Every structure is written in C-alpha cells, then in structure tokens.
Amino acid sequence: MIRFLTIWLSVISLLAQGQQVDSSCFRLQGRLIDLATHQPLNAAQLVAKTLNGRQKISTSSQSGTFSAALPCGTTDLYIERIGYRSHTIPIRLFPSQQNMPVTVLIPLIPVDRQNQDKPYLQTEQTSYVQTDSITDQSVRDNNRVQHNTFLITDAIQGKPLSATVCLFYTKTGEKRCLGTNAQGWLQRDFDQKDIIALEIRSIGYQPYDGNLIVEQLNGQFLRHEIRLQRELTLFSVNAPEATRCELRTKAKTVALVAMTGYPHQYVAYDLSPGPYELVVNYGVQVIRQPVHLNTGLNYMSVDQPSMNPVSTPAPVSPSVPVAVKATVEPLMTLPDSLPMIYFEQGSYQLRPDSQDVLRQIAQYMKSHPAYTLQITGHTDNVGNPQINQTLSIYRALVTARFLANLGVAENLLTKDGIGSRQPIAPNDTEDNRALNRRVSLKLRTAQ
C-alpha cells in the first residue's frame, strides 16, 4: 500500500477553521548541503512561519543534520545561514501527519560577495564610494565603456532561463527592464561608473535582487552568470527493504538518493513539478505508481509488497492526501520487470547495488527452477562500435558468472551482447547515456 502526501503553497484548512497553531503536526528531518561541493552545512537556522509569526524550530548540526517539529499552522519554512542564500519552502500540513517523520535533503547556494564589475546579492552590500563619473553623454569614447553579457541559469540544473532583468541606475534614477533571449542571454553596455541594482525574475524561481558596481571603463568585455534559485520541489519516499527508488518520465530517469543515517528513506531535490512514474525495486519485485509532484514538499510511504499481485485503482487526483494501491509486478507473470544492472563508462565491473539485486534473483531462481534467465548486455554509443559490442558481451558474461557462483545452474542462463543497438534513452546527455550502460534481465519459462 502507498500513502501519498503532497505539501503545497496554500494556507491550510486548520487556519480557516480558527484552530490553534501552536502544537506540533509533524516532524521534518534530514540534511543541509552546499549545492556545489555537497559538503554538510552546520549552523543553519530553520524557521517556521505561522499566523503567530516566525518561530525558530531547529539548527543544523556539525554534520548538517537537523530534526524539527513543525507547528500545525506552518505555511512556510525558512532556511537561513550566513554566507548562503535563504530558502523558502511552502508547507501544507494535515492532521493525519501527527508524528510522521519526513526526511529531506536540501541544498543551499553560496552568496556572491560584493566585488567590482561583478554582480552580487544586495544583502552583501557594504559602504562603497566611487571616485569619478562621466556626466557628458553627448560624446561616447569606445574605450570608456564596459561591455556586459548576462547569462541567467537554473542554479541546480545549469540550464538557461528566460527572465526579466530590471536595471536601476543609481546616479540617474533611471529604471530599465529587459528580457533575455531564448538562450538566457542579455547584453548591455555601461559608459558611466555607477552602482546598478539588478532585479531578475523568472516564473518558478525565487527573485534575485543584486547589485553591480561598474568601475572599470576600459572597453573590456565581461560575462556574468547569475544563477536563480528554483522554488524547490522536494520528494521523500519511505520504502522499507527497497533496493532502489527512481522517478521516470518518457525523457529521463531520476534515481532517488538513499539517505545515509536514515534507514529506508529515499530523497530527491533536483526535480521539476509534474507527472512521474515512481519505480521501487524490491529485488525480484517492482512497484510502479504514477505520482504528480508539486512545488514544495512531496511525501510517499511504500509498504514492501507480498508475492500476490494487487490490482491498481483508477488514477486519483493528488490535490488531497489519499490512500492508493500500487501495481505489484510478480516476476512469474511479468519477467520484464526485473531491475536493470547498470555499469560505469567503459567498465564491466558489477556495482555493489547490482550485486545485491543479483543475489535476490539467484535466490529466487534456485527456488523456482522452472525459469531460465535471458541476460543481455548493452552500452552507450560512445567509442568504437566493435569495442562496444565486446564490452556488452563482457557485461553479460560477468553477470552470468556472478549468478553461477551463487548456485544458479549455468544451463538456465542465456547470454548475449548487442552493443549500443537498443538504447532505452537518447544518447544526448551523460545521465541518459548512463541508462544505456546496462544489462537487461528477462525470466522465461523453461521449455
């Protein structure tokens, strides 16, 4: 059984009913990390916003971990740390969540410190006095100008963004708002020393308010990348005994991170709102469930399935918390549901997580001798096709040898390698190529 909960940006019904908001509704736990280095962040403040005001609820430890009890009236969670941009996460709480811990992994983005000829956050502004300026604009000296190109990107995914950039010129009081092109670029020339305020807005992202000190007017060409902080879409899954959790769309697969120190908890933060398929692997069984993620905190709990298939109800709107049943796929009738075995670039060495899956498959095959296993090796399209063909065969052979060493009869194992001829994802990005470096497994009834 799967219990699905999504936490949105609206004020909860408890507030509309005039109920007290001081008591705790549920616990939030997890870890804060630096987005670029993935190092843990200590001394970050977690603050809940309620109708009664702001309430500090936790501080991250030296290892970046925290545990916080959120008041029932919480509408937003603020995460604040010196040297990092603040995060605002919309929260919606439900009475049924009492004492239910939700585990998250949250990245923070370092601030850009005040500097000359480089954008920085207005919160980092200190006293600064410029020495001179050009006031006669009737004559423009090409050597007394600064050429600037601004690139607006997603701070997590790095993709360019369409955005509106407003420039406030301190010395003239002029305000000018411009749009980036489809590739996220905007070009502007400055011919006066000035401190220019920047307001950058893009749908689905937190506002960026910064400054740019224009100091060097020597004809130089400067490029500035300004990274916008997306309104986070967090996903947390409680899946006891699962070996792997991932979200899938037609275009990509996102593996959820198993949280160290939090058993059975799988999380992701680099997501966009929208529909996905959640795939939870339990060795030789797989649960598949459609989910729709919204901006803010999304949570799901998955029970370990029995060997008996459970019927799937009609899709349910995720606008309220609901209890739904998942599709449990027993391998006796759905052999294609076996997990893929993935490999690193150019390697045929089995990863530890793949070995765990193969151990469970071996145990299953030894107790069900009526099945054979088709093992097919694959590669991405990088490199020489003949070498890839050989590599795919090696991947199949290594997988078969591992199963044979666990007691599976070799006559039940069929091996093949087909190189890069059957990709399951476009070979256009490293993430997609990683999906194609695999061994596929199919159980068949022995003839």
HELIX and SHEET records of a PDB file:
HELIX    1   1 SER A   13  ALA A   16  1                                   4    
HELIX    2   2 PRO A   95  GLN A   97  5                                   3    
HELIX    3   3 GLN A  122  GLU A  124  5                                   3    
HELIX    4   4 PRO A  335  SER A  337  5                                   3    
HELIX    5   5 PRO A  352  SER A  367  1                                  16    
HELIX    6   6 PRO A  385  ASN A  405  1                                  21    
HELIX    7   7 GLU A  410  LEU A  412  5                                   3    
HELIX    8   8 GLU A  430  ASN A  436  1                                   7    
SHEET    1   A 6 VAL A 257  ALA A 258  0                                        
SHEET    2   A 6 GLN A 265  ALA A 268 -1                                        
SHEET    3   A 6 THR A 233  ASN A 238 -1                                        
SHEET    4   A 6 GLY A 296  VAL A 302  1                                        
SHEET    5   A 6 ILE A   2  ILE A   7 -1                                        
SHEET    6   A 6 VAL A 322  VAL A 324 -1                                        
SHEET    1   B 3 THR A  65  PRO A  71  0                                        
SHEET    2   B 3 SER A  24  ASP A  34 -1                                        
SHEET    3   B 3 PRO A 101  LEU A 108  1                                        
SHEET    1   C 4 GLY A  53  THR A  59  0                                        
SHEET    2   C 4 GLN A  45  THR A  50 -1                                        
SHEET    3   C 4 ASP A  76  GLU A  80 -1                                        
SHEET    4   C 4 HIS A  87  PRO A  90 -1                                        
SHEET    1   D 5 TYR A 120  LEU A 121  0                                        
SHEET    2   D 5 TYR A 208  VAL A 214 -1                                        
SHEET    3   D 5 ASP A 194  ARG A 201 -1                                        
SHEET    4   D 5 THR A 164  TYR A 169 -1                                        
SHEET    5   D 5 LYS A 175  GLY A 179 -1                                        
SHEET    1   E 3 TRP A 185  PHE A 190  0                                        
SHEET    2   E 3 GLN A 146  ASP A 154 -1                                        
SHEET    3   E 3 PHE A 221  LEU A 228  1                                        
SHEET    1   F 5 THR A 253  ALA A 255  0                                        
SHEET    2   F 5 ARG A 244  ARG A 248 -1                                        
SHEET    3   F 5 GLY A 274  TYR A 282 -1                                        
SHEET    4   F 5 GLN A 285  LEU A 293 -1                                        
SHEET    5   F 5 THR A 327  GLU A 329 -1                                        
SHEET    1   G 4 ILE A 341  TYR A 342  0                                        
SHEET    2   G 4 ARG A 438  THR A 445 -1                                        
SHEET    3   G 4 TYR A 371  GLY A 377 -1                                        
SHEET    4   G 4 LEU A 413  GLY A 417  1                                        
END                                                                             
